[in-house]
Each structure stands twice: as structure tokens, then as C-alpha cells.
Amino acid sequence: MPESTSGHVTVHETLPCRVLVGRGARREIPGEIERLGARQVLLVSTGSAKAAAGELTEAFGSRLAACFDRPVVHTPVEVTAEVMGVVEQTGADSVVAIGGGSAIGLAKAVAARTGIAQIAVPTTYAGSEVTPVLGETEEGVKTTRRDPAIAPGTVVYDAELTVKMPVGLTLTSSLNALAHGVEALWAQDATAVTDGLATESIQGILSSLPEVLANPSGVSGRERLQSAAWLAGLCLAQTQMGLHHQLAHALGGTFGLPHAELHAMLLAHVLAFNLPAAPEAAARLARITGTDPVAVVSRLARSHNGPTTLSALGVPRDGLHAVAERVVARPYPNPRPLTVDGIDELLNQAW
């Protein structure tokens, strides 16, 4: 056998996933439950998805084991324990999550503990529905784990479920999705496939987002944005997370912060920090945006009519240093080496 000269082999793994996409796709969910052979469904929903959850409740009929409409951001283990009690009492053999990342994260946590089939119906652009990643919070510390068994087996994308998303959440959730694509560009395990997915997702988000913000109830713009966010989620599924996601997890878990707003306000700061050390990602982003990508993302983030800084979210400035130390002690793979001083500076700028 000839001697290898590569020195580095990257592994690309594609998860088995069935995706239903199109206007009205949510009406196919009872048929999916039938196809899975499930008899009793646990429905997990967020308040924002109340109308769609009501539709599903009616459609499931006697197959509905229980509804749980109180998922919490960052998936606290005590909430999961409460839902596990419901699963045990009802004998639920499948879980359908409809809503944002908190609903989908809770369903993942239940499925990870029980092995029951899960269907994810996202109403935001979180991307969690297509990833094998689960982040859980215990006593203020958020930890993530990755396992193919965590990923939902069926995902339903119905843009009609996103048209009532508030403008502020549309913006922050889209920037959350954008972060998945951006981090994939500088990931150590990036491949030609993830580069392609990231490029298409970033282009799709940046080109469709202004139209959607101008006309939030337009379904065609929402469809393009949802599809771009789907691709961004696949980036997150197929590459390792870097500094951006680590900071979001560390800050979010410690201070109980809203996930999408946190991603939105951090992204421009992480771009400015990392792009000098990631020339290929910088060049690709410059081609996509036609200008300085940091300026583009920063302008979008600052246009949010809600909190745009960590201080506005209520994060105490004297709590930042401990977060920086924790991040540097166990760093995620990142193109620029991490130092406590460097992360302190980044967090203070975001503050």
C-alpha cells in the first residue's frame, strides 16, 4: 500500500432524516404518525404555536396521549424530568414538537431518554430540528452532547406556520441560523458539502431576510428564508461548533438568556474576532456580501428593536470574566486560539 501523504482525514456523516416541505405540510403529520406505527403521541408546543398545536390536537384524536406547552429555553433537566413523568403515566410512544428551539430541544431530551420516535415541526429558524445535538442546562451550566439518535427522524417545514412570527424574532432567529452557516465555513471538519450548504444558506438568508422583514406575512419570502435556515441547520449537524456557539451556550446557560437574541448580538463580534484567522471563510463571506461581512451582520443585528447588547439583556458586567475563563479552559475548535484576555475583550464589546 502506498504511503499516505494526507496527514488529515475528515469524516462526513449524513443523518437519516425524512423531510416534508411545503405549504400545508403540517396536515401530513397524522399520516406520519401512522407510518411510524405509533399509537400514543406526546405533543410538545410553545405558546407561539398554540393555534397549530390546537389543529394537531384535533387531528390526532384518540391518539393524543398528552400535551405539554411549557418548554423552557436551554432545556433545563428539571423540566425534562417533569415531562418524563407524563410519558410514563400515559405510555406515549412518540413525540411531536411544534414551535421554536425550546419545544424541539425538550422533545429531543425525551427521545434521548426513551428512544421514542420524534417529529419536529419548527416555527422559527433555530435549525435544531435537523441536528444530532442536544443542549441541556443543570444548575446554570449548559452542556451539549452529540449523538445520531438525538436527531428527529421526521421534520416538517410548513412556511405557513412562520407568517405570524414577530418581526423581532424573525430577525434574531434568522441571525441564529446565519451563525450556523458562518461557523461551518471555518470549522476544522468542513468539507466540500458543508462549504456548499453554508454558502447557499448564507446567501439565502441575507437575500430573503430584507424582503421578509418588509413584508412579514408574505409566504413566498418566508419559504425561501425557511429553506435557507434548513440548510444552515444541516451545517450545524455536520460540522463542529466553534467559539460563537460556545459563547452562546455559556452565556445562555449561566444567565438564562433568550437564545435567538443572544446569537444575533454575538455574531458580528465573533466574526470580527475570527475572520483574520480564517482567510478562506473571510473571502467567501466577502464574495457573498459584496462588502465587509462584519458590517453587514452588525447592521442587521443593530436594527433589532429589542436588546442588542449583553448589558441590555441584563448580564452583569462582573460576570463576564468567569464566562471567559470557563470558555478558554475547555475551548471548542476555533480558527483563532483563545485567551482569557481576548475573550474578555470580545464579551466587553458585546456588553
N, C-alpha and C positions, 0 to 999 in steps of 0.2 A: 504494500500500500504506500503511495507517495506521501511524503511528509507534509502535514498541513502547514499552510503559511498564514492562515486567517487570524489565529490567536483569539478570536471572539466569535461566538455563535449566538445569534439572537433567536429566541423561540417565539413564534407567533401562534397563538391559540385562539380558535374561534368557538364561541359558545353555541350550543344548540338552542335555538330560540324561534318560536313561531310568532310572526308579527302580522297583525291585522291593521291595515291603514286605510283611511278614507272617511268621508263624511257619513255619519250614522253607524260607524263600525261598532259602537258600543252595543248596538242591538243584536250583535252576533255572540255576545258573551254567554247567554244561556246555552247556546249550541256548543260553545267551547267547554262548558262545564259538563255537558252530556258527553262530548268526545273524550274528556278525561276520565269518565266513569265515576265522577264524584257524586255523592248523594246529599251531603250537607255542607253548605257554604257559609263561611265566616266572611262578612262584608266589613272591611275597614275603610272608613272615609274621613275626609277632613270637612270642616264646616263649609268651606267654599264649594264643595262638591255635593251639597245637600240635595239639590234638585235631581242630579244624575243618580245619586245613591237611592233616592226615592223611586226613580224609574226601575233601577235594578231590583230593589226590594220587591216591587210588584211583579217583575218578570220572573224572579226566582220562585215565588210562591212558596210551596211547602218545602222546597229545597233549602230555604234560608234557615240556617242554624241560629245565627245571631248577628247583630250589627254592633260595631264599636266605632264611635265617632269622636273619640278624644285622644288621637295620637299626639305625641309631643315631639317638637323639634329635637334632633340629635339622639332620638331613640333611647330614652332612659330605661335602664333594666327593670326598674320597679313597675313601669307601665307595661312592659312586655310580660312581666310576671302576672299582672292583673289579667291580661288577655289570655295567657296560657291557662288560667283558671276557667275562662269562658270556653276555651277549646275542649278542656277535659270534661266540663259539665255537659256540653252539647254534642260531643263526638264529631265535631267538624272535621271533614277530610279534605277540605280545600279552602283557600283564602283568596278573596278578590280585594285588591286595594284600588281605591279611586280617589284621586286628589294629588297633592304635592308630595315632596320627598318624605315628609313625616309619616304619611299613610303608607307609602311604599316601603320605607325603612322598617316600620313596625311589622308589616306583612312578611318581609324578609326575615326578621328576627324570629317570628313564629315558625316560618317554614324551616329555618335553620335548626330549630329545636325539635321539630316534629317530622320533617320530611314530607309534609303535605304539599300538594300541587298548589301553585300560585299563579294568578293572573294579575298583571299590573296595568292600570288604566290611568296614565298620567294626565293631569290637567294643568301642569306647569312645565317648565323646560329643564327640570332638575337633572335628567339623564340617568338617575339611579335605577330606572326600570330595566335597563339593558346591561347592568354591571353585576359582576360577582362579588361586589364589595358591600360590606355591612359595617357601619359605624355605630357604636353603642356607647352610652355615657353612664358611668357609675361614679358617684361621689365627685362629680365635677370634672372627671377625666374621661375624654373621649378616645376610644381605641378602635382601630379598624382591622378587619380581617378580610381575607380574600379566599373564596372557595367557589368553584363552579356550581356547587349545589345551592348556593345562595341566590343565584340569578333566577328571576321569574321565567317559567317555561313558555308563557304566552304574554305578549304585550299588545295592547290595543291603543292605536293612535287615532283619535277622532277629533279633528280640529274644531268641531262644533262645541266641544267641551271647554275650549280655551277662549271663546269670544267674550266672555264676561270677566275675564281676568283683569283686575285693575291695571291701569297704565303703569303705576309704580312697580308692581310685581312683575308685569311683562318685561320692563326694562331690567330689573335686578335679576330675574330668573334667566333672561337671555344672556346677561353678562356672566352668570354662573355657568351656563352652557359654553359660552365662549372660552372660559377658563379651561374647560376640559380639552378643547381643541388646541389651545395655546400650549398647555403643558405637554401634550402629546408631541409637539414639534421638537421640544428639547429633551424628551425622555431618553434615557440611556438605552432602552429596549425598543426604540422607534424602528419601524420597518417601512418599506415602500407602501404597504397597505395603510398603515396608520398615518403616514405623511399625506396620502391621498384623501383619507377620511377627514383629517384635520383641516387640510386646505379647503376642501369643499364645504365643510361645516362652518369654518370661519367666514368664508366668502358669503355663504348663505345667510348667516346670522347678520353680518354687517350690512348686507344689501337689502334684506327684507325687514329688518327691525325699524328703520325710519318710517317705512310705509305703514307698519302695524301700529306704531306709536301715533301716527297721524290719523289712522282710521282703525281703532282697536276692534271694532265689530266686523271688519271685513274678513270673511272666511278664507279667501284665496291667499291673502298675505299671511294669515295665521297658519295655513297649511304649509307654506314654504318655510316659515320660521320653525314650525314643529319638526319638519323633516330635517332641517339643518341641525336642530338640537338633538334629534335621534342620532345623527352621525357623530355629533360631539360626545354623546353618551357612549357610543361604541369606542371612541378614542380612550375614554376613561376605563372602559372594560379591558382594553388590550395593551395599555401601557402602564408603567408605574407612575404613581403620583409623585409630584415634587414639592418644592417649597410652598407654592401657593396653597395647595390643598392641606399641607401640614399646618400652616398658619391658621387656615380656616377651621380646621379640626381643633387645634389647641385653644384658640380664642373662643370659638363657639362652645366647646365643651366646658371651659372654665367659667365663662361669664353668661352662658345661656343665650347667645345672640341669634338673631334671625339669619338663617343660612344664606339666602339669596342676597340680602343686603350686604352681608359680610363679604361674600365673594366679589360683589360688584365694587365695593370700596377698596379691596385689596389688590385687584388685578393690575391696575396701572402701576402701582408701587412695585409689585413683583416683576412686572415687565421691565421697568427701569433698572431694577437690581440685576436681573438675569441676562438681558439681551446682549450686553457687552461680552459676556462669556459664552454666548450661543449664537455665533455669527450666521450659521445656516438658517436657524429659526428667524433671526432678525431680518435676513434677506428675503425670506419667503413672506413674512408678515408685511414688509415694506412693499413687496410686489402686489400683495392682496389689497392693501390700503391705499397704495399710491403716494404715501406720505409717511410721517412718523407714527408708527402704531401706538406708541405710548400716548401721544397727543390725542389720537382718535379715541382710545379707550377711556382716557381721562376725561375727555369732553362728554362722552356718553354717561360716565359714572356721575359726573358733577351735575348733569341735567336732572337727576333724580330729585323729586320734590320731598323726599324723606331724608333720613340721616345719610350723610356722605362722608363722615369721619368716625373713627372709633370713639372719640370723645362724645359725639352726638348720640352714639348708641349707649352711652353710659359706662364705658370701660374706664376704670380708674387708671390714671397715668402711672401710678406707682405699682400697678400690677403687671406692666409690660415686661419688665426686666426678667421676672420669673418665667414668663412665657418664652422669652428669647433663650434663656438658659435651658429650658426643657427641650426646645426645638433643636438647639445645637448639640445637646447631649445625645439625642437619637435622631439624626437627620435623615429625611427621605432623600433618595437620589436626586441630585440637583447639579446643573452645569457649573454653577459658581460655588466654591467652597463656603461653608457657613462659619461665621464667627459671632460671638455674642455681641460685640460692638456693631457689626454690620446689621444684624437683625434688630438690635436696639434702635439703630438709626432708621431702618425701614418702618418699624412699628411706630416710632415717634412721628415720622412724617405722616403715616396713616392716621394717627391720633389727632 
